[in-house]
Amino acid sequence: MNKAVLIGNVGNAPEIKTLESGSKVVSLSIATNESYTNKAGEKVEQTEWHRIEAWNYLATAIEQHVKKGDRIYIEGKIGTQRWTDDQGYERNSTKIRASRIEFLGYRREQILNEEPKQTKTTGNKKGIKEPAKVLHAEPLYIDLIRDLGARKGEKEWNIGFGITDNKSYDIYNALVEYEWAPIDRLGFEIELPFSFYYPTEQNTLAPQSKLNSLKLATQYTFLVAEKAKTSLAIGYIHEFEMNEFNHYKKETVFTGNIFNPFFVAAKRWGQNFHTLLYSGPLLEQHFKSQNIHSLWQINSNFHYMIDGTRNFIGVEFNKQLQQSDFDMTIRPQMRVGIADNLLIGIVTGIPIKRENERFSTFFRLIYEPKHK
């Protein structure tokens, strides 16, 4: 039988890694103390250090609840890794892969097992079970409503800034966006998108600056297939279109509605390559005329995610169909992590037709607070 049982104190902040597959692994060390009396009658304290490794939902639990100095109980298997170093010497390293953890002295005592189906719950001791989720590289310009397969408690703040070069004026865009998942696989979003216009040619009238709309959205992932590395979702965006700032006192604040149901299909190919399709109709209703203008959106993207990180490079194709007109903007992009829960995305827009709009640039700052 290969079984190790330890009770000790955590000696370092847990080190978290998210692999390309979406799996999480955490590494930490714990110290166990023993005391004995030597031949001279003196009491001697002896400390042993042990390397611990935990995976997936156990890793998530440790990430959320364990810090340096905490006392924990560990059960697991002892494993030894052997290799030859650059000088030709044989080396080995021993670690314990945790299969069960108990947080001792924690305000919400938890006993956790490696497999969710084995999670034990007794009294006020609560087991943690994480639902399936596939890691996908998601587009930066047409942003999704939370991650595909979002887990309860996940949330995200986005702040975006951009500039679009039109023929006779520039558009400066900004947005503030909050996303959250109240239950597994269901995401909600509130967004405030702004547009500020600046003429670039003399004797040219540019549109007036405004808060474009109050945007409310939801998305539900109805399929998460880990073996196929595929996720499918449906969603709905509703925008209450708003008037220009200088018309607030003269006219109504809200000028119309935008109705936008959509479908999302995402697949990861191997460990690094990601594809996603986002499509649906968009209907604009204007209160004054009561006219409804419709178009169809087809957005697709291809990304390469770098091993062991959430950094990626890729391209997004934003396509619109209305009556006999077709328009597309190609958006090369990249995302870079600058902290554990902070990323920045950079997007360039290249329109196929340049009748009015020319090049554009967009930056997105993404902050993901840890969830409990």
Secondary structure, 3 states (H helix, E strand, C coil): CCCEEEEEEECCCCEEEECCCCCEEEEEEEEEEEEEECCCCCEEEEEEEEEEEEEHHHHHHHHHHCCCCCEEEEEEEEEEEEEECCCCCEEEEEEEEEEEEEECCCCCCCEEECCHHHCCCECCECCCCCCCCCCCCCCCCCCCCCCCCCCCCCEEEEEEEEEEEECCEEEEEEEEEEEEEEECCEEEEEEEEEEEEEECCCCCCCCCCEECEEEEEEEEEEEEECCCCEEEEEEEEEEEEECEHHHCCCCCCEEEEEEEEEEEEEEEECCCEEEEEEEEEEEEEECCCCCEEEEEEEEEEEEEECCCCCCEEEEEEEEEEECCEEEEEEEEEEEEEEECCEEEEEEEEEECCCCCEEEEEEEEEEECCCCC
